[in-house]
Amino acid sequence: MFKQRILATVVALFSLFIVFGGWFLTNELLDRQHVKLMNKVNSIDFNEKLDVEPGAGRTKTSLSTKEIANILKVWTSDRIRHYHEPYEGQLTMEEAINAANSWLSYFCKNDILPKEILESDFTQTNAFLYDTNPVSQVPAMITPAPDPAYSFWSVNLINREVSVQLMINALTGEIWMVDISSSSLEVNFDNIKVWDVLEQYEKYFGLFSSDEPKREEAYASKSYENNQIGITVYKKAGESGHYGTIHFSLTSTH
């Protein structure tokens, strides 16, 4: 009886060791992957900025309007996101950062956004690839591969006064969401007209609509493709009185 108790205790301890060991190993692998991604970021030259013409957003694969709307619904939902290495056909980290730099360069050089953004000395740059597909609990060999169109690159350019965040569809290479904030007097959005930004953003996607847009001083929106998707642009004033934040994005209007 005593030996059986000892054996039962050993088995229980061994089981706990397996459980906690597996948990620790999983987290360690995720941490290493995180570091690996960051090391890749730090090895890329971010100074080269290329120009991108309007309408050239879909550089890899085009999606239907319905597909875009469905993906946007998932992106803006509370579904858990998990980072991963690029799937086949998706942008690499270098391609995603080049796309972000090219887009930002074009919009600034053409006076759509403040040119001073390009003069900002970004001290921190990072890029992470997130998947919004549900994580499968069964072996990959018997489940379909994740839909690569539901992943996005989050590219961030940051210094003490300016922060630029871009969400890039990992399959198409298009910039679907942009958030820029600034506490710098040199980089402000006082003279930026949100309607001008919206018009240039729709040209970037090659969109056209005869629908009546909503226009206010600091807000503009417009629907496309029978109200399946839209574009929203707004800016907000900072504490000092100048506009400290501007946002624009594709949206799902259903």
Order of alpha helices (4+ residues) and beta strands (2+ residues): alpha-alpha-beta-alpha-beta-beta-beta-beta-alpha-beta-beta-beta-beta
